[in-house]
Every structure is written in C-alpha cells, then in structure tokens.
Amino acid sequence: MATSTSITTTYAGESAGKYISAALLAGNTIANGGLTIRPNVKFKEVVKRLELDGIVKDGTCDFADTSTLTLTERILQPEEFQVNLELCKKDFRSDWDAISMGYSAFDNLPSSFQDYLIGHVAAKVAQKQEQNIWGGTNATAGEYDGFSTLLAADADLPAANEVTGTTVDASNVVAELGKVVDAIPAALYGRDDLMIYVAQNVFRAYKRSLGGFQSGGQGAAGFQDRGNNQDINIVYFDGVKIFMANGLANDTMIATTKDNLHFGTGLMSDQNEVKILDMADLDGSQNVRIIMRFTAGVQYGIVEDIVTYGIVNSAN
C-alpha cells in the first residue's frame, strides 16, 4: 500500500523551485557531542563498572589484601528501526514540477522534490532520535527506552539524587538549577565533562534570567549590563556547563558526565543514509520507495553519578 499523499497546488503562478516544511526539533544531543557514541555495536555491548573499596590501609611489613574489587555491568543493546515510504509518480504529474519529470510515460519523481525529500526524511529521523534518547519508551513502536525512562525505573538511583521538579520559568530557574547542583555528589562535582542537561524551556528561562528579569537575577541590566539582548549559546551555572537537550520533557533536568551516557548503533552513517528505489524496472509500477534502516539505543554506566530533576522514580 502506497504512502498516503496529499498535494495541494495551483497553476496560478510559477514554482519558486524550493520546498518547505514545518520546522523540526533539532537532534542536537548527538550533533553537539552531548554523550558518548559507541559505534559498531552489532548486537549487544557491555558497559563495565569497576568498584574498589578500602584501597588505602595502614602500612605493615607484610603484603595484605587492601580492597574488594566489584565488577558489574550494564547492557547496551541497540534496536533495529526502519523508514519505509512509497510514493506514486502519477500523483506528481499535476504539480508545478511535472515538467522536470520528463515527457516519457516512464518518468521520475521531480528532481528538486527528490533531493528535498532525502534531506527532510533524514531530519525527521534525527528529530525522532533526539526524542528517543531522552524520553523514548520501548513499548511504543519506533522507540527505545530513553534515559528518562531508564532512570524512572532504576531502584539503584539514590533518593538523594532525585530532585522534585516544578514548573520552571525565569523567576525560579536559578533556585531550581541550584537544587540540582546541590544534589551532585562531591566526587562528581568539578569534573570537566560534568553537565546539566536541561529541557528547552529550562534553557530559555535561564537565558531570560540572565537579562535580569527575575527576583534573584543579575541586577536590573542583567548579565554584562546587556538586559535581554543576550547572545550566549554556551552557559554555565555555578561552574557547571548547561546543555540544552531538545528531547528532554519540559521542566526536567539530568546532571551527570558525558562519559556516563552512551549511545549505541551499528554505523553512524546509517542514521543519515536515505535510499530511493524506483520500482518501475522491478515490478513495472509507478511507485518510488524511500528506505532507511538503522539501529539505536542508549544506556548509562553509573546510576549513582546521575542527578535527576522532575523525573519521578517509581522503583524506590
């Protein structure tokens, strides 16, 4: 069954030669290096965790065991996904770009539309990937368990690392970010790759607060006396980098190190490879198929090194 196609067009004018679509949510977590990418995972990969306790003891003349080594593991298992679209070339003969299909009955999709479709499909997949990384649920078709889902079900997440959330705006964002920083374990605070991953609405609220428009802000004129004329893309809070994660649900945050968050896949290039297959020479039809296949999944290493905000843990 072909993909349902709805074309609204008119001949009262000339094609501008470009296609547009609704703005997509940027897949910025992968693009901006927000986590550790583990490629070439064909089936499963083990994320090992090694713990030593009591490693330093009083000195003696004899050799004596000074520690207990505990080795545990978490499993990173990417799932397989696909994109399958089927378009009928006949549907495009009444469109502005019909002439670019050629005059033969064995015609092709308009070249400009084909080029645009490749980019648009890849961008839609990147958007879904961003949403899956942070909030996906395996029970939903086309999704895998994201970090929020995994953390909400992990009984090993310390209660002290769970910060109760609220609706965040410019008037309270400094106080709420402060709660997250206060909950960060001492052994983690000060790490170079420590970040607070925040939902887009939290990031917006923090940037607005830097303009001075909240009770505990930066003074009437805001950061650097620039008011709301702020042009800051890399921001910190109490020395901790703020990373805007577009896939996080509103009013949620996660604090941890980049090397504690893992994204697994087979080949990264699969995430961007869109194949277009003209079926005319294969089955005599007028259909064109658009195909993507890729694998993806996420996992974290040490749950005790994660602080959550606004994510309700049902396991403890």
PAZAPA-4460 file (N, C-alpha, C; in steps of 0.05 Angstrom, whole numbers, plus 32768, in hexadecimal, padded with zeros to 4 digits):
% residues 316
    n_x    n_y    n_z   ca_x   ca_y   ca_z    c_x    c_y    c_z   seq   type   mol
   8011   7FE8   8000   8000   8000   8000   8011   8019   8000     1      M     A
   800D   802B   7FED   801D   8043   7FEB   8019   8055   8002     2      A     A
   802D   8065   8009   802B   807A   801D   8016   808E   8015     3      T     A
   8003   8095   8027   7FEE   80A8   8021   7FFB   80C3   8019     4      S     A
   7FF3   80CD   8002   7FFF   80E6   7FF8   7FE9   80FB   7FF4     5      T     A
   7FED   8113   7FFF   7FDA   8129   7FFC   7FE9   8140   7FF0     6      S     A
   7FE3   8148   7FD7   7FF0   815E   7FCA   7FDD   8175   7FC5     7      I     A
   7FE2   818B   7FD1   7FD2   81A3   7FCC   7FE3   81B6   7FBB     8      T     A
   7FD9   81BD   7FA3   7FE9   81CC   7F90   7FD7   81DD   7F7F     9      T     A
   7FE3   81EE   7F6F   7FD4   8200   7F5D   7FE6   8206   7F45    10      T     A
   7FD9   820C   7F2E   7FE8   8214   7F16   7FE9   8232   7F13    11      Y     A
   7FDD   8241   7F26   7FDC   825E   7F25   7FF6   826A   7F2E    12      A     A
   800C   8265   7F20   8025   8270   7F28   803C   825D   7F1F    13      G     A
   8053   8263   7F28   806B   8253   7F20   8078   8248   7F39    14      E     A
   8082   8230   7F37   808F   8224   7F4E   80A8   8234   7F56    15      S     A
   80AB   8238   7F70   80C3   8245   7F7A   80DB   8233   7F7A    16      A     A
   80D7   821A   7F74   80ED   8207   7F72   80F7   81FD   7F8D    17      G     A
   80E8   8202   7FA2   80F0   81F8   7FBD   80D8   81EC   7FCB    18      K     A
   80DE   81D9   7FDC   80CA   81CD   7FED   80CF   81D5   800A    19      Y     A
   80BA   81D9   8019   80BD   81DF   8035   80AD   81CB   8046    20      I     A
   80B2   81CA   805F   80A3   81B8   8071   80A4   81C4   808D    21      S     A
   8094   81B9   809E   8093   81C3   80BA   80AF   81C0   80C7    22      A     A
   80B6   81D3   80D8   80D0   81D2   80E5   80D2   81B9   80F6    23      A     A
   80E9   81AD   80F5   80EE   8194   8104   80FE   819A   811E    24      L     A
   80F9   8189   8132   8108   818B   814A   8124   8180   8145    25      L     A
   8138   8191   8149   8154   8189   8143   815D   8171   8153    26      A     A
   816B   815E   8146   8177   8148   8154   8192   8150   815F    27      G     A
   8191   8162   8174   81AA   816F   817C   81BB   815F   818F    28      N     A
   81B0   814B   819C   81C0   813C   81B0   81D7   812E   81A3    29      T     A
   81D2   8120   818D   81E7   8113   817E   81F8   8127   816F    30      I     A
   81EB   813A   8161   81FA   814D   8151   820D   815E   8161    31      A     A
   8206   8165   817A   8216   8176   818A   8227   8167   819F    32      N     A
   822A   814D   819B   823C   813E   81AC   8233   813C   81C9    33      G     A
   8219   8138   81CD   820E   8138   81E8   8211   811D   81F7    34      G     A
   821A   8108   81E9   821D   80EE   81F6   8233   80DF   81E7    35      L     A
   8239   80C7   81F2   824E   80B6   81E6   8242   80A4   81D1    36      T     A
   824C   80A5   81B9   8242   8095   81A3   8252   807B   81A1    37      I     A
   8244   8065   81A1   8251   804A   819F   8247   803D   8185    38      R     A
   8256   8041   816F   824E   8035   8156   8256   8018   8154    39      P     A
   824E   800B   813E   8256   7FF0   8137   824C   7FDB   814C    40      N     A
   8234   7FE1   8157   8227   7FCE   8169   8214   7FBE   8158    41      V     A
   821B   7FA5   8153   820A   7F95   8142   81F2   7F89   8151    42      K     A
   81F6   7F80   8169   81E0   7F75   8179   81DF   7F81   8195    43      F     A
   81F3   7F7C   81A5   81F4   7F87   81C0   8210   7F90   81C6    44      K     A
   8212   7FA3   81D9   822C   7FAB   81E3   822A   7FAE   8201    45      E     A
   823E   7FA5   820F   823E   7FA7   822C   824C   7FC0   8235    46      V     A
   823E   7FD0   8246   824A   7FE7   8253   8252   7FDE   826F    47      V     A
   826C   7FDA   8273   8276   7FCF   828C   827A   7FE5   82A1    48      K     A
   8276   7FDD   82BA   827A   7FEF   82D0   828B   7FE1   82E5    49      R     A
   82A1   7FEE   82EC   82B4   7FE2   82FF   82B4   7FF4   8318    50      L     A
   82B2   7FE7   8330   82B2   7FF5   8349   82C7   7FE9   835C    51      E     A
   82D6   7FFA   8369   82E9   7FF2   837E   82E2   8000   8398    52      L     A
   82E4   7FF1   83AE   82DF   7FFE   83C8   82F6   7FF9   83DA    53      D     A
   82FB   800A   83ED   8310   8007   8401   832B   8003   83F5    54      G     A
   8332   8012   83E0   834B   800D   83D2   8364   8015   83E1    55      I     A
   8361   8029   83F3   8378   8033   8402   8376   8029   841F    56      V     A
   838A   801B   8429   838B   8011   8445   83A5   8018   8452    57      K     A
   83A6   8015   846C   83BF   801A   847B   83D5   8007   8471    58      D     A
   83ED   8012   8471   8404   8002   8467   840D   7FED   847B    59      G     A
   8416   7FD6   8470   8420   7FC0   8481   8438   7FB4   8472    60      T     A
   8446   7FA1   847F   845D   7F94   8472   8454   7F7F   845D    61      C     A
   843B   7F76   845E   8432   7F61   844D   841F   7F6B   8437    62      D     A
   841D   7F5B   8422   8409   7F60   840E   83EE   7F58   8418    63      F     A
   83DA   7F69   8416   83BF   7F62   841F   83AB   7F6F   840C    64      A     A
   8397   7F5F   8405   8382   7F6A   83F4   8376   7F83   8400    65      D     A
   8373   7F98   83F0   8369   7FB1   83FA   834F   7FBA   83EF    66      T     A
   8342   7FAA   83DE   832A   7FB3   83D2   8319   7F9C   83C8    67      S     A
   8300   7FA3   83C3   82EE   7F90   83B6   82E7   7F9C   839B    68      T     A
   82EB   7F8C   8386   82E4   7F95   836B   82CA   7F89   8362    69      L     A
   82B8   7F9B   835A   829D   7F92   8350   829A   7F9B   8334    70      T     A
   8294   7F88   8322   8291   7F8E   8306   8274   7F87   82FE    71      L     A
   8266   7F9C   82F6   824A   7F98   82EC   8248   7FA3   82D0    72      T     A
   8231   7FA0   82C4   822E   7FA8   82A8   8211   7FB1   82A2    73      E     A
   820F   7FC2   828E   81F5   7FC9   8283   81F6   7FC3   8265    74      R     A
   81E0   7FBB   825A   81DF   7FB2   823E   81D4   7FC8   822C    75      I     A
   81E3   7FCE   8218   81DA   7FE1   8203   81D3   7FD1   81EA    76      L     A
   81B9   7FD0   81E4   81AF   7FBF   81CF   819E   7FD0   81BB    77      Q     A
   81AB   7FDA   81A6   819C   7FEA   8192   8186   7FD9   8185    78      P     A
   8170   7FE6   817F   815A   7FD9   8171   815A   7FE2   8154    79      E     A
   814D   7FD2   8143   814C   7FD7   8127   8133   7FE7   811F    80      E     A
   8136   7FFB   810F   8120   800B   8106   8121   800F   80E8    81      F     A
   810B   8017   80DC   810A   801C   80BF   80F6   8032   80B8    82      Q     A
   80FB   803E   80A1   80E9   8051   8095   80E1   8046   807A    83      V     A
   80C8   8042   8075   80BF   8038   805B   80A8   804B   8050    84      N     A
   80AE   8059   803B   809A   806A   802E   8097   8060   8011    85      L     A
   807F   8063   8006   807A   805C   7FEB   8069   8071   7FDE    86      E     A
   8073   807E   7FC9   8065   8094   7FBB   8060   808B   7F9F    87      L     A
   8049   8093   7F95   8042   808E   7F79   8048   80A6   7F68    88      C     A
   8058   80A2   7F53   8060   80B9   7F42   8048   80C6   7F34    89      K     A
   8033   80B7   7F30   801B   80C2   7F23   8010   80DA   7F33    90      K     A
   8013   80D9   7F4E   8008   80EE   7F5F   8015   8109   7F5A    91      D     A
   802D   8109   7F4E   803D   8122   7F4B   803A   812E   7F2F    92      F     A
   802B   8122   7F1D   8029   812C   7F02   8019   8145   7F00    93      R     A
   8008   814B   7F14   7FF9   8163   7F14   8006   817A   7F24    94      S     A
   801E   8174   7F2E   802C   8188   7F3F   803D   819A   7F2D    95      D     A
   8046   81B1   7F39   8057   81C4   7F2B   806F   81B7   7F1E    96      W     A
   807A   81A3   7F2C   8094   8197   7F22   808F   8180   7F0E    97      D     A
   8078   817E   7F03   8072   8168   7EF1   8085   8167   7ED9    98      A     A
   808D   817E   7ECF   809E   817F   7EB7   80B9   8173   7EBD    99      I     A
   80C2   8174   7ED6   80DC   8169   7EDD   80DC   814B   7EDF   100      S     A
   80C4   813F   7EDD   80C2   8122   7EDE   80C8   8116   7EC3   101      M     A
   80C9   8126   7EAE   80CD   811C   7E93   80B3   8116   7E85   102      G     A
   80B4   8113   7E6B   809C   810F   7E5A   8094   80F2   7E56   103      Y     A
   80A6   80E0   7E5C   80A1   80C4   7E59   808C   80BA   7E6D   104      S     A
   807E   80A5   7E66   806C   8098   7E79   807C   808B   7E90   105      A     A
   8095   8084   7E8A   80A8   807A   7E9E   80B7   8092   7EAA   106      F     A
   80A9   80A1   7EBB   80B5   80B9   7EC5   80C0   80B5   7EE1   107      D     A
   80CB   80CB   7EEC   80D8   80CA   7F06   80CB   80DE   7F19   108      N     A
   80D0   80DB   7F33   80C8   80EF   7F46   80D6   810A   7F3E   109      L     A
   80C9   8121   7F43   80D6   813A   7F3E   80F1   813B   7F4D   110      P     A
   8106   8142   7F3F   8121   8141   7F4C   8123   8153   7F64   111      S     A
   8118   816A   7F63   811A   817D   7F7A   810B   8171   7F92   112      S     A
   80F4   8164   7F8D   80E5   8158   7FA2   80F4   8140   7FAE   113      F     A
   8100   8131   7F9D   810F   8119   7FA5   8126   8122   7FB8   114      Q     A
   8135   8136   7FB0   814B   8140   7FC0   8142   814A   7FDB   115      D     A
   812B   8159   7FDA   8121   8164   7FF3   8117   814D   8005   116      Y     A
   810A   8139   7FF9   80FE   8123   8009   8114   8114   8018   117      L     A
   812B   8110   800B   8141   8102   8018   8149   8111   8031   118      I     A
   814E   812B   802F   8156   813B   8046   8141   813C   805B   119      G     A
   8127   813E   8053   8112   8140   8066   810E   8127   8076   120      H     A
   810F   8110   8068   810C   80F6   8076   8123   80F2   808A   121      V     A
   813B   80F9   8082   8152   80F6   8095   814E   8108   80AD   122      A     A
   8144   8121   80A8   8140   8133   80BF   812A   8129   80D1   123      A     A
   8115   811D   80C6   80FF   8113   80D7   8109   80FC   80E8   124      K     A
   811B   80EB   80DD   8127   80D6   80EC   8138   80E1   8103   125      V     A
   8148   80F6   80FD   8158   8102   8111   8147   810E   8128   126      A     A
   8130   8119   8121   811D   8123   8135   8113   810D   8147   127      Q     A
   810B   80F7   813A   8101   80E0   814A   8116   80D4   815B   128      K     A
   812F   80D4   8151   8145   80C9   8160   814A   80DA   8179   129      Q     A
   8148   80F4   8176   814C   8106   818D   8137   8101   81A2   130      E     A
   811E   80FE   819A   8108   80F8   81AD   810C   80DD   81BA   131      Q     A
   8115   80C9   81AB   8119   80AE   81B6   812F   80AE   81CA   132      N     A
   8145   80BC   81C5   815C   80BC   81D7   8154   80C3   81F3   133      I     A
   8143   80D7   81F5   813D   80E1   8210   8122   80D7   821B   134      W     A
   810E   80D3   820A   80F4   80CC   8214   80E6   80B5   8207   135      G     A
   80F4   80A5   81F7   80E8   808F   81E9   80DF   8079   81FC   136      G     A
   80CB   806A   81F3   80C2   8052   8202   80C1   803A   81EF   137      T     A
   80CD   8025   81F7   80CF   800D   81E6   80B4   8002   81DE   138      N     A
   809F   8006   81EF   8085   7FFC   81E9   8077   800A   81D1   139      A     A
   8082   8021   81CA   8077   8030   81B3   8086   802A   819A   140      T     A
   8077   8024   8184   8084   801E   816B   8096   8034   8162   141      A     A
   80AE   802D   8158   80C0   8041   814E   80D1   804E   8164   142      G     A
   80CF   8044   817D   80DE   804F   8193   80ED   803A   81A2   143      E     A
   8101   8043   81B1   810F   8032   81C5   810F   8042   81DF   144      Y     A
   8116   8034   81F5   8116   8041   820F   812C   8057   8210   145      D     A
   8123   8070   8214   8136   8086   8217   813F   8089   8233   146      G     A
   8151   809C   8238   815C   809F   8252   8147   80A5   8268   147      F     A
   8134   80B6   8262   811F   80BC   8276   8110   80A3   827E   148      S     A
   8109   8092   826A   80FB   8079   826F   810B   8066   827F   149      T     A
   8125   8063   8278   8137   8051   8287   813A   805A   82A4   150      L     A
   813E   8074   82A8   8143   807E   82C3   812A   807C   82D4   151      L     A
   8113   8080   82C8   80FA   807E   82D7   80F4   8063   82E2   152      A     A
   8101   804E   82D7   80FC   8033   82DF   8114   8026   82ED   153      A     A
   8129   8036   82F3   8141   802B   82FF   8141   802E   831D   154      D     A
   813E   8018   832B   813C   8019   8349   8157   8020   8356   155      A     A
   816D   801F   8346   8187   8026   8351   818D   8044   8351   156      D     A
   817B   8054   8345   8180   8071   8346   817C   807B   8362   157      L     A
   8190   8087   836E   818E   8090   838A   8178   80A5   838D   158      P     A
   8169   80A3   83A3   8154   80B6   83A8   815E   80D2   83A9   159      A     A
   8177   80D5   83B3   8183   80F0   83B6   8189   80FC   839B   160      A     A
   818A   80EC   8386   818F   80F5   836B   8176   80FD   835B   161      N     A
   815F   80F9   8368   8146   80FF   835B   813A   8119   8365   162      E     A
   813A   812D   8354   8130   8147   835B   8113   814A   8351   163      V     A
   8101   8152   8362   80E5   8156   835A   80E3   816E   8348   164      T     A
   80D5   816C   8332   80D3   8181   831F   80BB   8193   8323   165      G     A
   80BA   81A9   8315   80A4   81BB   8314   80A3   81C8   82F9   166      T     A
   8090   81D9   82F4   808F   81E8   82DB   80A4   81FE   82DC   167      T     A
   80B7   81FD   82C9   80CE   820E   82C9   80C9   8227   82B7   168      V     A
   80CF   823E   82C2   80CE   8257   82B1   80E5   8269   82BA   169      D     A
   80E7   8281   82AF   80FD   8293   82B4   80FF   829B   82D1   170      A     A
   80E8   829A   82E0   80E8   82A3   82FB   80F3   828F   830F   171      S     A
   80F3   8275   8307   80FD   8261   831B   8113   824F   8310   172      N     A
   811B   8253   82F7   812E   8241   82EA   8149   8240   82F9   173      V     A
   8152   8257   8304   816B   8257   8313   8169   8246   832C   174      V     A
   8153   8248   833A   814F   8238   8352   814E   821A   834B   175      A     A
   8140   8213   8335   813C   81F7   832E   8157   81EB   8324   176      E     A
   8166   81FA   8314   8180   81F1   830C   8192   81ED   8324   177      L     A
   818F   81FF   8338   819F   81FC   8351   8199   81E2   835F   178      G     A
   8180   81D9   835F   8179   81C0   836C   8188   81A8   835E   179      K     A
   818A   81AA   8344   8197   8194   8335   81B5   8194   833C   180      V     A
   81C2   81AB   833B   81DE   81AD   8342   81E3   81A3   835E   181      V     A
   81D2   81AB   8371   81D5   81A2   838D   81D4   8184   8390   182      D     A
   81C5   8177   837E   81C1   8159   8380   81D8   814A   8372   183      A     A
   81E9   8158   8363   81FF   814A   8355   8212   813E   8369   184      I     A
   8219   8124   8367   822C   8118   837A   8246   8127   837A   185      P     A
   8253   8128   8391   826C   8137   8394   8282   812C   8381   186      A     A
   8282   8111   837E   8297   8105   836C   8293   810D   834F   187      A     A
   827B   8116   8348   8275   811D   832C   8279   813A   8327   188      L     A
   8274   814B   833B   8275   8168   8337   8292   8170   8331   189      Y     A
   8295   8181   831C   82AF   818A   8314   82BA   817B   82FC   190      G     A
   82AD   8165   82F4   82B6   8156   82DC   82B3   8167   82C3   191      R     A
   82C6   8166   82B1   82C6   8176   8299   82AE   8170   8287   192      D     A
   82A5   8157   8286   8290   8150   8274   8275   814E   8283   193      D     A
   8273   8159   829B   8259   815A   82A9   8247   816F   829C   194      L     A
   822E   8167   8297   821B   8179   828B   8200   8176   8298   195      M     A
   81F0   818B   8297   81D4   8189   829E   81C4   818A   8284   196      I     A
   81B8   8174   827D   81A8   8172   8264   818C   817C   826B   197      Y     A
   8183   8191   825D   816A   819E   8264   8157   819D   824C   198      V     A
   813D   819D   8252   8129   81A0   823D   812A   81BB   8231   199      A     A
   8120   81BE   8219   8122   81D7   820A   8115   81EE   821A   200      Q     A
   80FE   81E9   8227   80F1   81FF   8236   8101   8208   824D   201      N     A
   8111   81F6   825A   8122   81FD   8270   8139   820E   8265   202      V     A
   8144   8207   824F   815A   8216   8243   8151   8233   823B   203      F     A
   8139   8234   8230   812E   824F   8229   812A   8260   8242   204      R     A
   8120   8253   8257   811B   8262   8270   8135   826C   827C   205      A     A
   814A   825C   827B   8164   8264   8286   8170   827B   8276   206      Y     A
   816E   827A   825C   8179   8290   824C   8169   82AA   8251   207      K     A
   814F   82A7   8255   813F   82BF   825B   8147   82CA   8277   208      R     A
   814D   82B8   8289   8154   82C1   82A4   816F   82D0   82A3   209      S     A
   8180   82CA   8290   8199   82D8   828D   8195   82F5   8284   210      L     A
   817D   82FB   827B   8176   8316   8274   816E   8327   828C   211      G     A
   816D   831B   82A3   8166   8329   82BB   8148   832A   82C2   212      G     A
   8138   831B   82B2   811B   831C   82B6   8111   8307   82C9   213      F     A
   811D   8304   82E0   8113   82F3   82F5   811E   82FB   830F   214      Q     A
   8111   82F5   8325   8117   8301   833F   8133   82FB   8348   215      S     A
   813E   82E4   8342   8159   82DE   834A   816D   82DF   8334   216      G     A
   8169   82F1   8322   8179   82F2   8309   8193   8301   830A   217      G     A
   819B   830B   82F4   81B6   8317   82F1   81B5   8335   82F3   218      Q     A
   81A2   8340   8301   819F   835D   8303   818C   8367   82ED   219      G     A
   8184   8380   82EF   8170   838A   82DD   8178   8388   82C0   220      A     A
   8192   838B   82BA   819A   838B   829E   81A3   836F   8295   221      A     A
   81A3   835C   82A6   81AA   8341   829E   81C7   833C   829B   222      G     A
   81CE   8324   8290   81E9   831C   828C   81F8   832F   8279   223      F     A
   820F   8338   8282   8220   834B   8273   8211   8365   826B   224      Q     A
   81FC   836C   827C   81ED   8384   8278   81E0   8385   825C   225      D     A
   81D8   836E   8252   81CD   836D   8237   81AF   8368   8237   226      R     A
   81A2   8367   824E   8186   8362   824F   817E   8348   8241   227      G     A
   8168   834A   8231   8160   8332   8223   816D   832F   8208   228      N     A
   8181   833F   8202   8190   833D   81E9   81A7   832A   81ED   229      N     A
   81A0   8312   81F5   81B4   82FD   81FB   81BA   82EC   81E2   230      Q     A
   81D3   82E7   81DD   81DB   82D5   81C8   81EF   82C1   81D3   231      D     A
   81E4   82AF   81E4   81F5   829B   81F1   81EB   827F   81EA   232      I     A
   81FC   8270   81DD   81F4   8255   81D5   8201   8240   81E8   233      N     A
   8217   8247   81F4   8224   8235   8207   8222   8243   8222   234      I     A
   8212   8237   8234   820D   8243   824E   8214   822F   8264   235      V     A
   821B   823A   827B   8222   822B   8293   8211   8233   82AA   236      Y     A
   820E   8221   82BD   8201   8228   82D6   8212   821D   82ED   237      F     A
   821C   822F   82FE   822E   8227   8314   8245   8216   830A   238      D     A
   824F   821E   82F2   8266   8210   82E7   8260   81F6   82D8   239      G     A
   8247   81EF   82D6   823F   81D6   82C8   8232   81DE   82AD   240      V     A
   823B   81D2   8298   8230   81D8   827D   8213   81D0   827A   241      K     A
   8203   81E2   826E   81E7   81DB   8268   81E5   81D2   824B   242      I     A
   81D9   81BA   8247   81D6   81AF   822C   81B8   81AD   8227   243      F     A
   81AF   81BC   8212   8193   81BA   820A   818E   81A0   81FB   244      M     A
   817E   818F   8207   8177   8175   81FA   815A   8177   81F0   245      A     A
   8157   817B   81D6   813C   8180   81CB   8129   8169   81D0   246      N     A
   8133   8151   81D5   8121   813A   81D8   8117   8137   81F5   247      G     A
   8122   8146   8208   8118   8144   8223   80FD   8151   8226   248      L     A
   80EB   8145   8236   80D1   8150   823A   80D3   816A   8249   249      A     A
   80C0   817C   8246   80BF   8195   8254   80C3   8192   8272   250      N     A
   80D2   81A4   827E   80D6   81A5   829B   80E5   818D   82A6   251      D     A
   80F6   8181   8296   8107   816B   829F   8124   8171   829A   252      T     A
   8135   8165   82AB   8152   8169   82A8   8160   814F   82B1   253      M     A
   8178   814A   82A6   8189   8134   82AE   81A5   813E   82B0   254      I     A
   81B2   813A   82C7   81CE   8142   82CA   81E0   8129   82CC   255      A     A
   81F4   8128   82BB   8208   8112   82BC   821F   811A   82A9   256      T     A
   8232   8107   82A6   8248   810C   8294   8242   8100   8279   257      T     A
   824E   810C   8264   8249   8102   8249   8251   80E5   8246   258      K     A
   8267   80DD   8253   8270   80C1   8250   825F   80AD   825F   259      D     A
   824B   80B6   826D   8239   80A4   827B   8220   809E   826A   260      N     A
   821C   80AD   8254   8205   80A9   8243   820F   809E   8228   261      L     A
   8202   8088   821F   820C   8079   8208   81F5   8076   81F3   262      H     A
   81FC   807C   81DA   81EB   8077   81C3   81F7   8062   81B2   263      F     A
   81E9   804C   81AE   81F4   8036   819E   81E6   8033   8183   264      G     A
   81F5   802C   816F   81EA   8028   8154   81FD   8016   8144   265      T     A
   81F4   800D   812D   8205   7FFD   811B   8219   800F   810D   266      G     A
   820F   801E   80F9   8220   8032   80EC   8212   804D   80EE   267      L     A
   8221   8062   80F6   8215   807C   80F8   820B   8086   80DD   268      M     A
   8217   807D   80C7   820F   8086   80AD   81F3   807C   80A6   269      S     A
   81EA   8066   80B3   81CF   805C   80AE   81B9   8070   80B7   270      D     A
   81C0   8082   80CA   81AD   8095   80D4   81A6   80AA   80BF   271      Q     A
   81B8   80AD   80AB   81B4   80C2   8096   81B1   80B7   807A   272      N     A
   81B1   809D   8077   81B0   8091   805C   8192   808C   8054   273      E     A
   8189   809A   8041   816E   8097   8036   8170   808D   801A   274      V     A
   8164   8076   8015   8165   8069   7FFB   814A   806E   7FEC   275      K     A
   814C   8075   7FD3   8134   8078   7FC2   8134   8062   7FAC   276      I     A
   811F   8052   7FAB   811E   803C   7F99   8107   803F   7F86   277      L     A
   810C   8042   7F6C   80F7   8044   7F58   80EF   8028   7F51   278      D     A
   80D5   8021   7F55   80CC   8006   7F51   80C4   7FFF   7F34   279      M     A
   80C7   8013   7F22   80BE   800E   7F07   80CC   7FF7   7EFA   280      A     A
   80E6   7FF4   7EFD   80F5   7FDF   7EF1   80F3   7FC4   7F00   281      D     A
   80E7   7FC5   7F18   80E5   7FAD   7F28   80CA   7FA0   7F26   282      L     A
   80B5   7FAF   7F27   809A   7FA4   7F26   8087   7FB2   7F13   283      D     A
   8092   7FC4   7F03   8082   7FD2   7EEF   806F   7FE7   7EFA   284      G     A
   8070   7FED   7F14   805E   8000   7F20   8069   801D   7F1D   285      S     A
   8059   8030   7F25   8061   804C   7F25   806A   8056   7F40   286      Q     A
   8070   8043   7F52   8077   8049   7F6D   8095   804F   7F71   287      N     A
   809A   8060   7F85   80B6   8065   7F8D   80B6   8060   7FAC   288      V     A
   80CA   8051   7FB5   80CC   804B   7FD1   80E4   805A   7FDD   289      R     A
   80DF   8064   7FF5   80F3   8072   8005   80F9   8061   801D   290      I     A
   8113   8059   8021   811A   8045   8035   8130   804F   8047   291      I     A
   812D   804A   8061   8143   804D   8074   8143   8035   8087   292      M     A
   815A   802C   808F   815D   8018   80A4   8174   801F   80B6   293      R     A
   8170   801D   80D0   8185   8024   80E3   817F   8017   80FE   294      F     A
   8193   8017   810F   8190   800D   812A   8197   8023   813E   295      T     A
   818B   8023   8155   8190   8037   8169   8187   802E   8185   296      A     A
   8194   8038   8199   818D   8032   81B5   819F   8042   81C7   297      G     A
   8196   8046   81E0   81A6   8055   81F3   81A8   8045   820D   298      V     A
   81BD   804C   821D   81C1   8040   8237   81D4   8053   8247   299      Q     A
   81D1   8053   8261   81E4   8061   8272   81F5   804D   8281   300      Y     A
   820C   8057   828C   821E   8045   829A   8219   8044   82B8   301      G     A
   821C   805A   82C6   821B   805A   82E3   8203   806B   82EB   302      I     A
   81EE   805F   82F5   81D6   806E   82FC   81DA   8080   8314   303      V     A
   81ED   8079   8326   81F2   808A   833D   81FF   80A5   8336   304      E     A
   8209   80A6   831D   8215   80BF   8313   8201   80CF   8302   305      D     A
   81E8   80CB   8306   81D3   80D9   82F8   81C0   80E7   830B   306      I     A
   81BA   8100   8306   81A5   810F   8315   818E   8114   8302   307      V     A
   8176   810F   830B   815E   8114   82FA   814E   812B   8307   308      T     A
   8140   8139   82F6   812E   814E   82FF   8114   814B   82EF   309      Y     A
   80FE   8149   82FE   80E3   8147   82F1   80DD   812C   82E5   310      G     A
   80EE   8118   82EA   80EA   80FD   82E0   80E2   80EB   82F8   311      I     A
   80C9   80E2   82F8   80BF   80D3   830F   80C8   80B6   830D   312      V     A
   80D6   80AC   8321   80E1   8091   8322   80CC   807F   832F   313      N     A
   80C2   806C   8320   80AD   805B   832B   80B8   8042   8338   314      S     A
   80D3   803F   8338   80DF   8027   8342   80E9   8029   835E   315      A     A
   80EA   8041   8369   80F4   8044   8385   80E5   805A   8393   316      N     A
***
